[in-house]
Amino acid sequence: MYSSETGQDANRYQQTFSSDMHETLHRVIPALESFFTRWEKKSKDKNFEIFHAALKAGLEKLDKYYLEIDNTRVYILALRE
């Protein structure tokens, strides 16, 4: 159950960015923050202990991309529209 739930987190947030009908770039920061928060809680939850190492590695990767947003002009332009 727990592995399925953790995998569903990643899939849910990937779907947030996928659309043929409308723009989704404005969802990047809120989705990354939400995803990060969920995995951060799971990385400290005893029920997910078997996944702690993988969750922490994933959090490091998410943090890297989140920090890159600060240096991305495209996102700033998208917010101004």
C-alpha positions in Angstrom: 0.0 0.0 0.0 2.7 2.5 1.0 4.8 2.0 -2.2 1.6 2.5 -4.3 0.8 5.7 -2.4 4.3 7.1 -2.8 4.3 6.3 -6.5 0.9 7.9 -6.9 2.3 11.2 -5.4 4.8 11.4 -8.3 2.2 10.5 -10.9 -0.3 13.0 -9.5 2.1 15.9 -9.7 3.3 14.9 -13.1 -0.3 15.1 -14.3 -0.6 18.6 -12.9 1.9 19.7 -15.6 0.3 17.8 -18.4 -2.4 19.3 -20.6 -3.3 19.7 -24.2 -6.1 22.1 -23.4 -4.5 24.9 -21.4 -1.2 26.2 -20.0 0.2 24.6 -16.9 3.4 26.5 -16.3 1.8 28.6 -13.5 1.3 25.4 -11.5 5.0 24.6 -11.2 5.8 26.3 -7.9 2.7 25.3 -6.0 2.9 21.7 -7.2 6.6 21.4 -6.3 6.0 22.9 -2.9 3.1 20.5 -2.3 5.0 17.5 -3.5 8.0 18.4 -1.4 5.9 18.8 1.7 4.2 15.4 1.2 7.5 13.6 0.7 9.2 15.4 3.5 6.4 14.2 5.9 6.7 10.7 4.5 10.5 10.7 4.9 9.9 11.1 8.7 7.0 8.8 9.0 7.7 5.3 10.4 5.1 3.8 8.1 7.3 4.8 5.1 10.6 3.9 6.8 11.5 1.4 4.1 11.4 4.3 1.6 13.2 6.9 3.7 16.5 6.7 1.7 14.6 7.0 -1.7 12.4 9.8 -0.4 15.4 11.8 0.8 17.2 11.3 -2.5 14.0 12.5 -4.3 13.7 15.5 -2.0 17.3 16.5 -2.8 16.5 16.3 -6.5 13.2 18.3 -6.0 15.1 20.9 -4.0 17.7 21.3 -6.8 14.9 22.0 -9.4 13.1 24.3 -7.0 16.2 26.4 -6.5 16.7 26.5 -10.3 13.3 28.3 -10.7 14.8 31.4 -9.1 17.2 31.6 -12.1 14.6 30.9 -14.8 13.3 34.0 -16.7 10.7 32.0 -18.5 8.7 31.4 -15.3 8.9 35.1 -14.4 7.5 36.0 -17.8 4.8 33.4 -17.5 3.7 35.0 -14.2 3.5 38.5 -15.7 1.1 37.5 -18.5 
